[in-house]
């Protein structure tokens, strides 16, 4: 029974050594070990060269599914296992998978991936709400096998067409599992095959990676196909926040509930960005936009809001590329009146602005955040931003998000009278955790 093991990598210098050390400590070693470098720009390849592995390099970043297919096509073993570069397998990991696939005669077996160091706020949230396992018991035909910890019959992967390369970073594992099952093959979950997930998230990577986790699901079901369908996605974001928040309250995971609260706003803004530029995401990537664009968007929005206060339409000089920035600012200014009333805490509002800004725009600007907060404090009524027409403002999006968010918070306060205090306390814990990790430079309070 010969097994190839491959590790797909993209800029994995921080975790690859730990992963490979554990791979070479297996009680049942792999017969062929491949590192698939997907266009890394860091020291990934240099680190991999220290180990007796085959290194196969992509000239540019092609995505996770493409890396998996490169591995499948680069070996001739009957079985092929996969391990993410930020994972550290237990000593008996591969032998557990091999034993189970032999006994079950299934197409594939997946193990149990646990979050390493899940005691902190961010890692704890990931462990609670981004689980990569199906519990403590063996399961026949689980919903899918998580791609970071699997063993497959290689010929069957090829028979169903291998991995779909349109899924560059997520959902490729769900898709291949579905196609195997549709073709009559079984899958098995083996909880004894344990892997420790070494990923260290900051606030932005946590929220954005979770958004990506679910993105393909919503895209496939047409939630971005029209304005009317998109409205349901906004409502679903609030429903997801509510479900997580109730789960964490019931399980007394109080330190996590601020992140549950933040999901509704963060995901809605990320969804709006995709909805506005669907099909052009490489051209209109948030991280690629100039930092100056948020300043110009704020200046444009506030200047014309006051200049055109008596007119039915607010002018703008900003191009469509700034639509996310302008809707983010409109949301923040209008929502500030409501959050001030409910939370009665300037420090909380500053944290909310800061965390939402950094997680959506993927950079920090303390001076900008201070200016935004002061505008929200100085001018009590910004409601005209969603009542009047402006070329870059999507009124239906903002009205839907604001009305549903307000209704949700009102119901939460009614059902859980102490929820405001718990959210504020959780926000402080989250802010301290981020500051200790060096991920977020808090602006002055």
C-alpha positions, 0 to 999 in steps of 0.5 A, a space after each residue: 500500500 503505497 501512499 504519496 503525501 503532498 503539502 500545498 504551499 503559498 508563502 508558508 515560511 512560518 509553519 512549513 518547518 513544523 509541518 515537515 518535522 511532524 511528517 518525517 516523524 510519522 510511525 507510518 512514513 509516506 512513500 513519496 512526499 511532495 511540496 507544491 509551491 504555488 508561486 510563493 514570494 517568501 522563504 517557503 522553497 528555501 525551507 522545503 529544500 532542507 528536507 528530502 522532499 520533491 518540490 514542484 513549483 508553479 510560476 505564479 499563484 494558481 490557487 489551492 485546487 490547482 496545487 492539489 491537481 498538480 500533486 495528483 498528476 505528479 505521482 503514481 501511487 495508489 493512495 494520496 494524502 494531503 496536509 496543509 502547510 499550517 498543520 502538524 499531524 500526530 505521530 500516528 496520523 497517516 497510519 490511522 488514515 491508512 488503516 481506515 481506508 483499507 478497512 472501509 474500502 471507501 474512496 477517501 478518509 478524513 481526519 480530525 483537525 484541531 486548533 492549536 492554542 485555542 484559549 485566546 479570543 481569536 483562536 477560540 472563535 475559530 475553534 468554536 465556529 470554524 471547526 474542521 472535524 465532525 466530532 468524536 465518533 467515526 462517521 460514514 459519509 459525512 457532509 464532506 472531508 476537510 481538505 487539510 487532512 485527507 487520504 484518497 484513492 488517487 484513481 477515483 479522484 481522477 475518475 471524477 475529474 479531479 479538483 475544480 480549479 475555479 475554487 482557488 482557496 475554499 470549497 474545492 474540498 466540498 465540491 470533490 466530496 460531493 462529486 465522489 458521492 454522486 458517483 456512488 463512492 463512500 467517504 469516512 471520517 476518522 477522528 483518531 487521525 489528529 492534526 493540530 492547526 497552527 494558523 495564527 489569525 489576526 482580526 482581519 484574516 479571521 473574519 475575511 477567511 471565514 467570509 471566504 469559507 462560505 462565499 462559494 456556497 452563496 455564489 452557487 445559490 445565486 445570492 449575488 445574482 440580483 439586488 433582490 437576492 442580495 437582500 436575502 444575503 444581508 439578512 442571512 448574515 444577521 441570522 448567522 451572527 444571531 446563531 453564533 451569539 446564542 451558541 456562545 451565550 448558551 455555552 458561556 463563551 462570553 469572550 467570543 460574542 463581540 466577534 459574533 456581533 461584528 460578523 453581521 456588519 463585516 460580512 455584509 460589507 464584504 458581500 456588498 464589495 463583491 456584489 458591486 464588482 462581481 466578475 471584476 474582483 481582481 481589478 477591484 480588490 480591496 487590498 489593492 486600492 490606494 489608502 488615500 481613497 478612504 480620505 478622499 471618499 470621506 472628504 467628498 461624502 461629507 463636503 457634498 452632504 452639507 453643500 447639498 443639504 437642501 437638494 434631493 440629490 448629493 453630488 460626488 466626484 468619486 469614481 465607482 472604484 470608491 463605492 465600497 469606501 463611500 458606503 462603508 462611511 455612510 453606514 458608519 456615520 448613520 449607524 453611529 447615532 444608533 450605537 451611541 443610543 444603545 451602548 452609551 460608550 464612546 470607547 466602544 464606538 471607537 473600537 467598533 469603528 476601528 475593528 470594522 475598518 481594519 477588517 474590511 479595508 485590510 489596513 489601519 489609519 488611526 488619524 482617519 479613524 479619529 476624524 471619522 469618529 469626531 464627525 460622527 460625534 459632532 453631527 448627530 444626524 447623517 440620515 440624509 446619506 441614505 435618504 437622498 440619491 448619490 451615485 455611489 450610495 446603494 440605498 437599498 443595501 444600506 436601508 436593508 442592513 441598517 433596519 435589520 441590524 437595528 431590529 436584531 439588536 432591539 430583540 437581543 436586548 429584549 431577550 437578553 437584558 445584559 447583552 449590551 454589557 457582555 458585548 462591550 466586555 467582549 469587545 475590550 477583551 478582543 481589543 486587548 488580544 489584538 493589541 498583544 498580538 501586534 495586529 492592530 494599532 489602536 487609535 487614541 481614545 
